[in-house]
């Protein structure tokens, strides 16, 4: 069991979200990661410095799509 569990409001998390470098103009921000074949996703896939952030985005993308498909099946 965890030693401490801290509950955070969603607004308190906003400054912890990873930065999407897709729209960065100029500047030297080094290496970023995105998905191979991003056009297959039908949305603009973000660019992140940490590949785990990209993995989390992909998991959220898949969960959202599954939710939409499940909801559409209820009709």
mmCIF file of the N, C-alpha and C atoms, coordinates in Angstrom:
data_MODEL
# 
_entry.id   MODEL 
# 
loop_
_atom_site.group_PDB 
_atom_site.id 
_atom_site.type_symbol 
_atom_site.label_atom_id 
_atom_site.label_alt_id 
_atom_site.label_comp_id 
_atom_site.label_asym_id 
_atom_site.label_entity_id 
_atom_site.label_seq_id 
_atom_site.pdbx_PDB_ins_code 
_atom_site.Cartn_x 
_atom_site.Cartn_y 
_atom_site.Cartn_z 
_atom_site.occupancy 
_atom_site.B_iso_or_equiv 
_atom_site.pdbx_formal_charge 
_atom_site.auth_seq_id 
_atom_site.auth_comp_id 
_atom_site.auth_asym_id 
_atom_site.auth_atom_id 
_atom_site.pdbx_PDB_model_num 
ATOM 1   N N  . UNK A 1 1  ? 0.848   -1.183 0.000   1.00 0.00 ? 1  UNK A N  1 
ATOM 2   C CA . UNK A 1 1  ? 0.000   0.000  0.000   1.00 0.00 ? 1  UNK A CA 1 
ATOM 3   C C  . UNK A 1 1  ? 0.889   1.240  0.000   1.00 0.00 ? 1  UNK A C  1 
ATOM 4   N N  . UNK A 1 2  ? 0.406   2.260  -0.634  1.00 0.00 ? 2  UNK A N  1 
ATOM 5   C CA . UNK A 1 2  ? 1.155   3.514  -0.711  1.00 0.00 ? 2  UNK A CA 1 
ATOM 6   C C  . UNK A 1 2  ? 1.262   4.163  0.665   1.00 0.00 ? 2  UNK A C  1 
ATOM 7   N N  . UNK A 1 3  ? 2.382   4.827  0.914   1.00 0.00 ? 3  UNK A N  1 
ATOM 8   C CA . UNK A 1 3  ? 2.567   5.546  2.169   1.00 0.00 ? 3  UNK A CA 1 
ATOM 9   C C  . UNK A 1 3  ? 1.634   6.754  2.254   1.00 0.00 ? 3  UNK A C  1 
ATOM 10  N N  . UNK A 1 4  ? 1.491   7.453  1.140   1.00 0.00 ? 4  UNK A N  1 
ATOM 11  C CA . UNK A 1 4  ? 0.650   8.650  1.095   1.00 0.00 ? 4  UNK A CA 1 
ATOM 12  C C  . UNK A 1 4  ? -0.123  8.664  -0.210  1.00 0.00 ? 4  UNK A C  1 
ATOM 13  N N  . UNK A 1 5  ? -1.373  9.015  -0.141  1.00 0.00 ? 5  UNK A N  1 
ATOM 14  C CA . UNK A 1 5  ? -2.184  9.213  -1.336  1.00 0.00 ? 5  UNK A CA 1 
ATOM 15  C C  . UNK A 1 5  ? -2.686  10.642 -1.288  1.00 0.00 ? 5  UNK A C  1 
ATOM 16  N N  . UNK A 1 6  ? -2.358  11.397 -2.307  1.00 0.00 ? 6  UNK A N  1 
ATOM 17  C CA . UNK A 1 6  ? -2.731  12.809 -2.370  1.00 0.00 ? 6  UNK A CA 1 
ATOM 18  C C  . UNK A 1 6  ? -3.745  12.976 -3.492  1.00 0.00 ? 6  UNK A C  1 
ATOM 19  N N  . UNK A 1 7  ? -4.892  13.520 -3.171  1.00 0.00 ? 7  UNK A N  1 
ATOM 20  C CA . UNK A 1 7  ? -5.932  13.772 -4.169  1.00 0.00 ? 7  UNK A CA 1 
ATOM 21  C C  . UNK A 1 7  ? -5.744  15.161 -4.745  1.00 0.00 ? 7  UNK A C  1 
ATOM 22  N N  . UNK A 1 8  ? -5.696  15.251 -6.068  1.00 0.00 ? 8  UNK A N  1 
ATOM 23  C CA . UNK A 1 8  ? -5.522  16.535 -6.748  1.00 0.00 ? 8  UNK A CA 1 
ATOM 24  C C  . UNK A 1 8  ? -6.741  16.834 -7.600  1.00 0.00 ? 8  UNK A C  1 
ATOM 25  N N  . UNK A 1 9  ? -7.133  18.090 -7.633  1.00 0.00 ? 9  UNK A N  1 
ATOM 26  C CA . UNK A 1 9  ? -8.185  18.538 -8.539  1.00 0.00 ? 9  UNK A CA 1 
ATOM 27  C C  . UNK A 1 9  ? -7.585  18.621 -9.933  1.00 0.00 ? 9  UNK A C  1 
ATOM 28  N N  . UNK A 1 10 ? -8.405  18.446 -10.956 1.00 0.00 ? 10 UNK A N  1 
ATOM 29  C CA . UNK A 1 10 ? -7.889  18.454 -12.324 1.00 0.00 ? 10 UNK A CA 1 
ATOM 30  C C  . UNK A 1 10 ? -7.198  19.770 -12.659 1.00 0.00 ? 10 UNK A C  1 
ATOM 31  N N  . UNK A 1 11 ? -7.684  20.893 -12.141 1.00 0.00 ? 11 UNK A N  1 
ATOM 32  C CA . UNK A 1 11 ? -7.051  22.191 -12.416 1.00 0.00 ? 11 UNK A CA 1 
ATOM 33  C C  . UNK A 1 11 ? -5.629  22.249 -11.862 1.00 0.00 ? 11 UNK A C  1 
ATOM 34  N N  . UNK A 1 12 ? -5.367  21.501 -10.803 1.00 0.00 ? 12 UNK A N  1 
ATOM 35  C CA . UNK A 1 12 ? -4.029  21.477 -10.217 1.00 0.00 ? 12 UNK A CA 1 
ATOM 36  C C  . UNK A 1 12 ? -3.035  20.701 -11.069 1.00 0.00 ? 12 UNK A C  1 
ATOM 37  N N  . UNK A 1 13 ? -3.521  19.933 -12.014 1.00 0.00 ? 13 UNK A N  1 
ATOM 38  C CA . UNK A 1 13 ? -2.654  19.120 -12.866 1.00 0.00 ? 13 UNK A CA 1 
ATOM 39  C C  . UNK A 1 13 ? -2.236  19.826 -14.145 1.00 0.00 ? 13 UNK A C  1 
ATOM 40  N N  . UNK A 1 14 ? -2.894  20.904 -14.503 1.00 0.00 ? 14 UNK A N  1 
ATOM 41  C CA . UNK A 1 14 ? -2.676  21.526 -15.797 1.00 0.00 ? 14 UNK A CA 1 
ATOM 42  C C  . UNK A 1 14 ? -1.223  21.862 -16.083 1.00 0.00 ? 14 UNK A C  1 
ATOM 43  N N  . UNK A 1 15 ? -0.491  22.388 -15.118 1.00 0.00 ? 15 UNK A N  1 
ATOM 44  C CA . UNK A 1 15 ? 0.903   22.754 -15.378 1.00 0.00 ? 15 UNK A CA 1 
ATOM 45  C C  . UNK A 1 15 ? 1.835   21.533 -15.415 1.00 0.00 ? 15 UNK A C  1 
ATOM 46  N N  . UNK A 1 16 ? 1.306   20.352 -15.136 1.00 0.00 ? 16 UNK A N  1 
ATOM 47  C CA . UNK A 1 16 ? 2.099   19.125 -15.204 1.00 0.00 ? 16 UNK A CA 1 
ATOM 48  C C  . UNK A 1 16 ? 1.963   18.411 -16.548 1.00 0.00 ? 16 UNK A C  1 
ATOM 49  N N  . UNK A 1 17 ? 1.038   18.857 -17.379 1.00 0.00 ? 17 UNK A N  1 
ATOM 50  C CA . UNK A 1 17 ? 0.857   18.206 -18.671 1.00 0.00 ? 17 UNK A CA 1 
ATOM 51  C C  . UNK A 1 17 ? 2.115   18.375 -19.508 1.00 0.00 ? 17 UNK A C  1 
ATOM 52  N N  . UNK A 1 18 ? 2.492   17.348 -20.264 1.00 0.00 ? 18 UNK A N  1 
ATOM 53  C CA . UNK A 1 18 ? 3.685   17.476 -21.112 1.00 0.00 ? 18 UNK A CA 1 
ATOM 54  C C  . UNK A 1 18 ? 3.456   18.489 -22.222 1.00 0.00 ? 18 UNK A C  1 
ATOM 55  N N  . UNK A 1 19 ? 4.510   19.135 -22.624 1.00 0.00 ? 19 UNK A N  1 
ATOM 56  C CA . UNK A 1 19 ? 4.445   20.158 -23.668 1.00 0.00 ? 19 UNK A CA 1 
ATOM 57  C C  . UNK A 1 19 ? 4.418   19.490 -25.031 1.00 0.00 ? 19 UNK A C  1 
ATOM 58  N N  . UNK A 1 20 ? 3.459   19.883 -25.853 1.00 0.00 ? 20 UNK A N  1 
ATOM 59  C CA . UNK A 1 20 ? 3.356   19.415 -27.232 1.00 0.00 ? 20 UNK A CA 1 
ATOM 60  C C  . UNK A 1 20 ? 4.170   20.360 -28.104 1.00 0.00 ? 20 UNK A C  1 
ATOM 61  N N  . UNK A 1 21 ? 5.213   19.859 -28.730 1.00 0.00 ? 21 UNK A N  1 
ATOM 62  C CA . UNK A 1 21 ? 6.131   20.696 -29.508 1.00 0.00 ? 21 UNK A CA 1 
ATOM 63  C C  . UNK A 1 21 ? 5.709   20.852 -30.967 1.00 0.00 ? 21 UNK A C  1 
ATOM 64  N N  . UNK A 1 22 ? 4.537   20.381 -31.338 1.00 0.00 ? 22 UNK A N  1 
ATOM 65  C CA . UNK A 1 22 ? 4.061   20.500 -32.717 1.00 0.00 ? 22 UNK A CA 1 
ATOM 66  C C  . UNK A 1 22 ? 4.077   21.933 -33.226 1.00 0.00 ? 22 UNK A C  1 
ATOM 67  N N  . UNK A 1 23 ? 3.676   22.842 -32.390 1.00 0.00 ? 23 UNK A N  1 
ATOM 68  C CA . UNK A 1 23 ? 3.487   24.220 -32.826 1.00 0.00 ? 23 UNK A CA 1 
ATOM 69  C C  . UNK A 1 23 ? 4.638   25.145 -32.467 1.00 0.00 ? 23 UNK A C  1 
ATOM 70  N N  . UNK A 1 24 ? 5.752   24.585 -32.003 1.00 0.00 ? 24 UNK A N  1 
ATOM 71  C CA . UNK A 1 24 ? 6.900   25.409 -31.655 1.00 0.00 ? 24 UNK A CA 1 
ATOM 72  C C  . UNK A 1 24 ? 7.552   25.946 -32.930 1.00 0.00 ? 24 UNK A C  1 
ATOM 73  N N  . UNK A 1 25 ? 7.714   27.222 -32.987 1.00 0.00 ? 25 UNK A N  1 
ATOM 74  C CA . UNK A 1 25 ? 8.358   27.851 -34.145 1.00 0.00 ? 25 UNK A CA 1 
ATOM 75  C C  . UNK A 1 25 ? 9.748   28.304 -33.736 1.00 0.00 ? 25 UNK A C  1 
ATOM 76  N N  . UNK A 1 26 ? 10.725  27.975 -34.558 1.00 0.00 ? 26 UNK A N  1 
ATOM 77  C CA . UNK A 1 26 ? 12.097  28.381 -34.248 1.00 0.00 ? 26 UNK A CA 1 
ATOM 78  C C  . UNK A 1 26 ? 12.566  27.736 -32.958 1.00 0.00 ? 26 UNK A C  1 
ATOM 79  N N  . UNK A 1 27 ? 13.610  28.268 -32.409 1.00 0.00 ? 27 UNK A N  1 
ATOM 80  C CA . UNK A 1 27 ? 14.122  27.732 -31.150 1.00 0.00 ? 27 UNK A CA 1 
ATOM 81  C C  . UNK A 1 27 ? 14.729  26.355 -31.333 1.00 0.00 ? 27 UNK A C  1 
ATOM 82  N N  . UNK A 1 28 ? 15.567  25.993 -30.430 1.00 0.00 ? 28 UNK A N  1 
ATOM 83  C CA . UNK A 1 28 ? 16.201  24.686 -30.469 1.00 0.00 ? 28 UNK A CA 1 
ATOM 84  C C  . UNK A 1 28 ? 15.671  23.876 -29.302 1.00 0.00 ? 28 UNK A C  1 
ATOM 85  N N  . UNK A 1 29 ? 14.694  23.016 -29.571 1.00 0.00 ? 29 UNK A N  1 
ATOM 86  C CA . UNK A 1 29 ? 14.115  22.225 -28.490 1.00 0.00 ? 29 UNK A CA 1 
ATOM 87  C C  . UNK A 1 29 ? 14.583  20.781 -28.515 1.00 0.00 ? 29 UNK A C  1 
ATOM 88  N N  . UNK A 1 30 ? 15.564  20.492 -29.327 1.00 0.00 ? 30 UNK A N  1 
ATOM 89  C CA . UNK A 1 30 ? 16.191  19.174 -29.289 1.00 0.00 ? 30 UNK A CA 1 
ATOM 90  C C  . UNK A 1 30 ? 15.339  18.082 -29.899 1.00 0.00 ? 30 UNK A C  1 
ATOM 91  N N  . UNK A 1 31 ? 15.525  16.877 -29.428 1.00 0.00 ? 31 UNK A N  1 
ATOM 92  C CA . UNK A 1 31 ? 14.853  15.705 -29.966 1.00 0.00 ? 31 UNK A CA 1 
ATOM 93  C C  . UNK A 1 31 ? 13.451  15.585 -29.396 1.00 0.00 ? 31 UNK A C  1 
ATOM 94  N N  . UNK A 1 32 ? 12.500  15.304 -30.274 1.00 0.00 ? 32 UNK A N  1 
ATOM 95  C CA . UNK A 1 32 ? 11.123  15.034 -29.852 1.00 0.00 ? 32 UNK A CA 1 
ATOM 96  C C  . UNK A 1 32 ? 10.657  13.750 -30.530 1.00 0.00 ? 32 UNK A C  1 
ATOM 97  N N  . UNK A 1 33 ? 9.612   13.157 -29.984 1.00 0.00 ? 33 UNK A N  1 
ATOM 98  C CA . UNK A 1 33 ? 9.083   11.890 -30.489 1.00 0.00 ? 33 UNK A CA 1 
ATOM 99  C C  . UNK A 1 33 ? 7.646   12.064 -30.943 1.00 0.00 ? 33 UNK A C  1 
ATOM 100 N N  . UNK A 1 34 ? 7.293   11.364 -32.013 1.00 0.00 ? 34 UNK A N  1 
ATOM 101 C CA . UNK A 1 34 ? 5.918   11.283 -32.478 1.00 0.00 ? 34 UNK A CA 1 
ATOM 102 C C  . UNK A 1 34 ? 5.709   9.882  -33.025 1.00 0.00 ? 34 UNK A C  1 
ATOM 103 N N  . UNK A 1 35 ? 4.502   9.571  -33.442 1.00 0.00 ? 35 UNK A N  1 
ATOM 104 C CA . UNK A 1 35 ? 4.213   8.237  -33.951 1.00 0.00 ? 35 UNK A CA 1 
ATOM 105 C C  . UNK A 1 35 ? 4.609   8.094  -35.407 1.00 0.00 ? 35 UNK A C  1 
ATOM 106 N N  . UNK A 1 36 ? 5.074   6.913  -35.768 1.00 0.00 ? 36 UNK A N  1 
ATOM 107 C CA . UNK A 1 36 ? 5.274   6.593  -37.178 1.00 0.00 ? 36 UNK A CA 1 
ATOM 108 C C  . UNK A 1 36 ? 3.884   6.529  -37.812 1.00 0.00 ? 36 UNK A C  1 
ATOM 109 N N  . UNK A 1 37 ? 3.767   6.975  -39.036 1.00 0.00 ? 37 UNK A N  1 
ATOM 110 C CA . UNK A 1 37 ? 2.504   6.966  -39.782 1.00 0.00 ? 37 UNK A CA 1 
ATOM 111 C C  . UNK A 1 37 ? 1.395   7.740  -39.059 1.00 0.00 ? 37 UNK A C  1 
ATOM 112 N N  . UNK A 1 38 ? 1.658   8.974  -38.649 1.00 0.00 ? 38 UNK A N  1 
ATOM 113 C CA . UNK A 1 38 ? 0.648   9.725  -37.885 1.00 0.00 ? 38 UNK A CA 1 
ATOM 114 C C  . UNK A 1 38 ? -0.640  9.949  -38.662 1.00 0.00 ? 38 UNK A C  1 
ATOM 115 N N  . UNK A 1 39 ? -0.567  9.978  -39.992 1.00 0.00 ? 39 UNK A N  1 
ATOM 116 C CA . UNK A 1 39 ? -1.776  10.201 -40.792 1.00 0.00 ? 39 UNK A CA 1 
ATOM 117 C C  . UNK A 1 39 ? -2.804  9.085  -40.598 1.00 0.00 ? 39 UNK A C  1 
ATOM 118 N N  . UNK A 1 40 ? -2.369  7.918  -40.143 1.00 0.00 ? 40 UNK A N  1 
ATOM 119 C CA . UNK A 1 40 ? -3.277  6.801  -39.922 1.00 0.00 ? 40 UNK A CA 1 
ATOM 120 C C  . UNK A 1 40 ? -4.240  7.061  -38.763 1.00 0.00 ? 40 UNK A C  1 
ATOM 121 N N  . UNK A 1 41 ? -3.932  8.056  -37.934 1.00 0.00 ? 41 UNK A N  1 
ATOM 122 C CA . UNK A 1 41 ? -4.756  8.327  -36.759 1.00 0.00 ? 41 UNK A CA 1 
ATOM 123 C C  . UNK A 1 41 ? -5.845  9.359  -37.027 1.00 0.00 ? 41 UNK A C  1 
ATOM 124 N N  . UNK A 1 42 ? -5.770  10.042 -38.158 1.00 0.00 ? 42 UNK A N  1 
ATOM 125 C CA . UNK A 1 42 ? -6.814  10.995 -38.519 1.00 0.00 ? 42 UNK A CA 1 
ATOM 126 C C  . UNK A 1 42 ? -6.819  12.267 -37.694 1.00 0.00 ? 42 UNK A C  1 
ATOM 127 N N  . UNK A 1 43 ? -5.821  12.452 -36.863 1.00 0.00 ? 43 UNK A N  1 
ATOM 128 C CA . UNK A 1 43 ? -5.683  13.668 -36.043 1.00 0.00 ? 43 UNK A CA 1 
ATOM 129 C C  . UNK A 1 43 ? -4.216  14.066 -36.073 1.00 0.00 ? 43 UNK A C  1 
ATOM 130 N N  . UNK A 1 44 ? -3.946  15.257 -35.618 1.00 0.00 ? 44 UNK A N  1 
ATOM 131 C CA . UNK A 1 44 ? -2.544  15.667 -35.498 1.00 0.00 ? 44 UNK A CA 1 
ATOM 132 C C  . UNK A 1 44 ? -1.953  14.998 -34.270 1.00 0.00 ? 44 UNK A C  1 
ATOM 133 N N  . UNK A 1 45 ? -0.963  14.177 -34.494 1.00 0.00 ? 45 UNK A N  1 
ATOM 134 C CA . UNK A 1 45 ? -0.304  13.472 -33.394 1.00 0.00 ? 45 UNK A CA 1 
ATOM 135 C C  . UNK A 1 45 ? 0.730   14.409 -32.775 1.00 0.00 ? 45 UNK A C  1 
ATOM 136 N N  . UNK A 1 46 ? 0.750   14.533 -31.447 1.00 0.00 ? 46 UNK A N  1 
ATOM 137 C CA . UNK A 1 46 ? 1.674   15.459 -30.798 1.00 0.00 ? 46 UNK A CA 1 
ATOM 138 C C  . UNK A 1 46 ? 3.128   15.018 -30.873 1.00 0.00 ? 46 UNK A C  1 
ATOM 139 N N  . UNK A 1 47 ? 4.023   15.954 -30.584 1.00 0.00 ? 47 UNK A N  1 
ATOM 140 C CA . UNK A 1 47 ? 5.460   15.702 -30.465 1.00 0.00 ? 47 UNK A CA 1 
ATOM 141 C C  . UNK A 1 47 ? 5.837   15.932 -28.996 1.00 0.00 ? 47 UNK A C  1 
ATOM 142 N N  . UNK A 1 48 ? 6.449   14.946 -28.372 1.00 0.00 ? 48 UNK A N  1 
ATOM 143 C CA . UNK A 1 48 ? 6.847   15.069 -26.973 1.00 0.00 ? 48 UNK A CA 1 
ATOM 144 C C  . UNK A 1 48 ? 8.323   14.744 -26.821 1.00 0.00 ? 48 UNK A C  1 
ATOM 145 N N  . UNK A 1 49 ? 8.958   15.309 -25.808 1.00 0.00 ? 49 UNK A N  1 
ATOM 146 C CA . UNK A 1 49 ? 10.363  15.023 -25.505 1.00 0.00 ? 49 UNK A CA 1 
ATOM 147 C C  . UNK A 1 49 ? 10.544  13.632 -24.886 1.00 0.00 ? 49 UNK A C  1 
ATOM 148 N N  . UNK A 1 50 ? 9.541   13.148 -24.197 1.00 0.00 ? 50 UNK A N  1 
ATOM 149 C CA . UNK A 1 50 ? 9.616   11.855 -23.518 1.00 0.00 ? 50 UNK A CA 1 
ATOM 150 C C  . UNK A 1 50 ? 8.681   10.871 -24.229 1.00 0.00 ? 50 UNK A C  1 
ATOM 151 N N  . UNK A 1 51 ? 9.192   9.752  -24.732 1.00 0.00 ? 51 UNK A N  1 
ATOM 152 C CA . UNK A 1 51 ? 8.317   8.814  -25.441 1.00 0.00 ? 51 UNK A CA 1 
ATOM 153 C C  . UNK A 1 51 ? 7.194   8.251  -24.560 1.00 0.00 ? 51 UNK A C  1 
ATOM 154 N N  . UNK A 1 52 ? 7.377   8.249  -23.241 1.00 0.00 ? 52 UNK A N  1 
ATOM 155 C CA . UNK A 1 52 ? 6.295   7.764  -22.379 1.00 0.00 ? 52 UNK A CA 1 
ATOM 156 C C  . UNK A 1 52 ? 5.091   8.706  -22.434 1.00 0.00 ? 52 UNK A C  1 
ATOM 157 N N  . UNK A 1 53 ? 5.326   9.988  -22.690 1.00 0.00 ? 53 UNK A N  1 
ATOM 158 C CA . UNK A 1 53 ? 4.216   10.931 -22.847 1.00 0.00 ? 53 UNK A CA 1 
ATOM 159 C C  . UNK A 1 53 ? 3.430   10.604 -24.112 1.00 0.00 ? 53 UNK A C  1 
ATOM 160 N N  . UNK A 1 54 ? 4.149   10.217 -25.158 1.00 0.00 ? 54 UNK A N  1 
ATOM 161 C CA . UNK A 1 54 ? 3.502   9.818  -26.397 1.00 0.00 ? 54 UNK A CA 1 
ATOM 162 C C  . UNK A 1 54 ? 2.689   8.538  -26.175 1.00 0.00 ? 54 UNK A C  1 
ATOM 163 N N  . UNK A 1 55 ? 3.232   7.618  -25.403 1.00 0.00 ? 55 UNK A N  1 
ATOM 164 C CA . UNK A 1 55 ? 2.519   6.375  -25.093 1.00 0.00 ? 55 UNK A CA 1 
ATOM 165 C C  . UNK A 1 55 ? 1.238   6.675  -24.311 1.00 0.00 ? 55 UNK A C  1 
ATOM 166 N N  . UNK A 1 56 ? 1.314   7.603  -23.362 1.00 0.00 ? 56 UNK A N  1 
ATOM 167 C CA . UNK A 1 56 ? 0.130   7.974  -22.587 1.00 0.00 ? 56 UNK A CA 1 
ATOM 168 C C  . UNK A 1 56 ? -0.911  8.632  -23.492 1.00 0.00 ? 56 UNK A C  1 
ATOM 169 N N  . UNK A 1 57 ? -0.467  9.487  -24.411 1.00 0.00 ? 57 UNK A N  1 
ATOM 170 C CA . UNK A 1 57 ? -1.390  10.119 -25.346 1.00 0.00 ? 57 UNK A CA 1 
ATOM 171 C C  . UNK A 1 57 ? -2.082  9.048  -26.184 1.00 0.00 ? 57 UNK A C  1 
ATOM 172 N N  . UNK A 1 58 ? -1.312  8.070  -26.671 1.00 0.00 ? 58 UNK A N  1 
ATOM 173 C CA . UNK A 1 58 ? -1.868  7.009  -27.506 1.00 0.00 ? 58 UNK A CA 1 
ATOM 174 C C  . UNK A 1 58 ? -2.883  6.176  -26.720 1.00 0.00 ? 58 UNK A C  1 
ATOM 175 N N  . UNK A 1 59 ? -2.594  5.892  -25.461 1.00 0.00 ? 59 UNK A N  1 
ATOM 176 C CA . UNK A 1 59 ? -3.531  5.137  -24.630 1.00 0.00 ? 59 UNK A CA 1 
ATOM 177 C C  . UNK A 1 59 ? -4.836  5.922  -24.459 1.00 0.00 ? 59 UNK A C  1 
ATOM 178 N N  . UNK A 1 60 ? -4.724  7.222  -24.240 1.00 0.00 ? 60 UNK A N  1 
ATOM 179 C CA . UNK A 1 60 ? -5.921  8.057  -24.123 1.00 0.00 ? 60 UNK A CA 1 
ATOM 180 C C  . UNK A 1 60 ? -6.693  8.133  -25.427 1.00 0.00 ? 60 UNK A C  1 
ATOM 181 N N  . UNK A 1 61 ? -5.973  8.231  -26.546 1.00 0.00 ? 61 UNK A N  1 
ATOM 182 C CA . UNK A 1 61 ? -6.599  8.259  -27.864 1.00 0.00 ? 61 UNK A CA 1 
ATOM 183 C C  . UNK A 1 61 ? -7.384  6.965  -28.093 1.00 0.00 ? 61 UNK A C  1 
ATOM 184 N N  . UNK A 1 62 ? -6.760  5.827  -27.793 1.00 0.00 ? 62 UNK A N  1 
ATOM 185 C CA . UNK A 1 62 ? -7.413  4.537  -27.982 1.00 0.00 ? 62 UNK A CA 1 
ATOM 186 C C  . UNK A 1 62 ? -8.623  4.390  -27.055 1.00 0.00 ? 62 UNK A C  1 
ATOM 187 N N  . UNK A 1 63 ? -8.482  4.805  -25.810 1.00 0.00 ? 63 UNK A N  1 
ATOM 188 C CA . UNK A 1 63 ? -9.592  4.710  -24.856 1.00 0.00 ? 63 UNK A CA 1 
ATOM 189 C C  . UNK A 1 63 ? -10.766 5.564  -25.329 1.00 0.00 ? 63 UNK A C  1 
ATOM 190 N N  . UNK A 1 64 ? -10.479 6.758  -25.824 1.00 0.00 ? 64 UNK A N  1 
ATOM 191 C CA . UNK A 1 64 ? -11.543 7.634  -26.316 1.00 0.00 ? 64 UNK A CA 1 
ATOM 192 C C  . UNK A 1 64 ? -12.249 6.980  -27.505 1.00 0.00 ? 64 UNK A C  1 
ATOM 193 N N  . UNK A 1 65 ? -11.468 6.454  -28.450 1.00 0.00 ? 65 UNK A N  1 
ATOM 194 C CA . UNK A 1 65 ? -12.072 5.801  -29.618 1.00 0.00 ? 65 UNK A CA 1 
ATOM 195 C C  . UNK A 1 65 ? -12.916 4.596  -29.217 1.00 0.00 ? 65 UNK A C  1 
ATOM 196 N N  . UNK A 1 66 ? -12.437 3.803  -28.270 1.00 0.00 ? 66 UNK A N  1 
ATOM 197 C CA . UNK A 1 66 ? -13.215 2.657  -27.801 1.00 0.00 ? 66 UNK A CA 1 
ATOM 198 C C  . UNK A 1 66 ? -14.510 3.101  -27.148 1.00 0.00 ? 66 UNK A C  1 
ATOM 199 N N  . UNK A 1 67 ? -14.448 4.190  -26.393 1.00 0.00 ? 67 UNK A N  1 
ATOM 200 C CA . UNK A 1 67 ? -15.634 4.730  -25.746 1.00 0.00 ? 67 UNK A CA 1 
ATOM 201 C C  . UNK A 1 67 ? -16.659 5.182  -26.781 1.00 0.00 ? 67 UNK A C  1 
ATOM 202 N N  . UNK A 1 68 ? -16.170 5.859  -27.815 1.00 0.00 ? 68 UNK A N  1 
ATOM 203 C CA . UNK A 1 68 ? -17.065 6.315  -28.885 1.00 0.00 ? 68 UNK A CA 1 
ATOM 204 C C  . UNK A 1 68 ? -17.692 5.116  -29.586 1.00 0.00 ? 68 UNK A C  1 
ATOM 205 N N  . UNK A 1 69 ? -16.896 4.101  -29.892 1.00 0.00 ? 69 UNK A N  1 
ATOM 206 C CA . UNK A 1 69 ? -17.417 2.916  -30.560 1.00 0.00 ? 69 UNK A CA 1 
ATOM 207 C C  . UNK A 1 69 ? -18.438 2.186  -29.683 1.00 0.00 ? 69 UNK A C  1 
ATOM 208 N N  . UNK A 1 70 ? -18.143 2.073  -28.387 1.00 0.00 ? 70 UNK A N  1 
ATOM 209 C CA . UNK A 1 70 ? -19.082 1.433  -27.463 1.00 0.00 ? 70 UNK A CA 1 
ATOM 210 C C  . UNK A 1 70 ? -20.389 2.193  -27.400 1.00 0.00 ? 70 UNK A C  1 
ATOM 211 N N  . UNK A 1 71 ? -20.295 3.498  -27.361 1.00 0.00 ? 71 UNK A N  1 
ATOM 212 C CA . UNK A 1 71 ? -21.499 4.346  -27.271 1.00 0.00 ? 71 UNK A CA 1 
ATOM 213 C C  . UNK A 1 71 ? -22.311 4.249  -28.566 1.00 0.00 ? 71 UNK A C  1 
ATOM 214 N N  . UNK A 1 72 ? -21.635 4.235  -29.705 1.00 0.00 ? 72 UNK A N  1 
ATOM 215 C CA . UNK A 1 72 ? -22.330 4.121  -30.990 1.00 0.00 ? 72 UNK A CA 1 
ATOM 216 C C  . UNK A 1 72 ? -23.041 2.775  -31.098 1.00 0.00 ? 72 UNK A C  1 
ATOM 217 N N  . UNK A 1 73 ? -22.492 1.742  -30.474 1.00 0.00 ? 73 UNK A N  1 
ATOM 218 C CA . UNK A 1 73 ? -23.127 0.427  -30.508 1.00 0.00 ? 73 UNK A CA 1 
ATOM 219 C C  . UNK A 1 73 ? -24.410 0.362  -29.701 1.00 0.00 ? 73 UNK A C  1 
ATOM 220 N N  . UNK A 1 74 ? -24.623 1.340  -28.813 1.00 0.00 ? 74 UNK A N  1 
ATOM 221 C CA . UNK A 1 74 ? -25.837 1.372  -27.984 1.00 0.00 ? 74 UNK A CA 1 
ATOM 222 C C  . UNK A 1 74 ? -27.048 1.861  -28.759 1.00 0.00 ? 74 UNK A C  1 
ATOM 223 N N  . UNK A 1 75 ? -26.820 2.402  -29.949 1.00 0.00 ? 75 UNK A N  1 
ATOM 224 C CA . UNK A 1 75 ? -27.949 2.995  -30.711 1.00 0.00 ? 75 UNK A CA 1 
ATOM 225 C C  . UNK A 1 75 ? -28.799 1.937  -31.347 1.00 0.00 ? 75 UNK A C  1 
# 
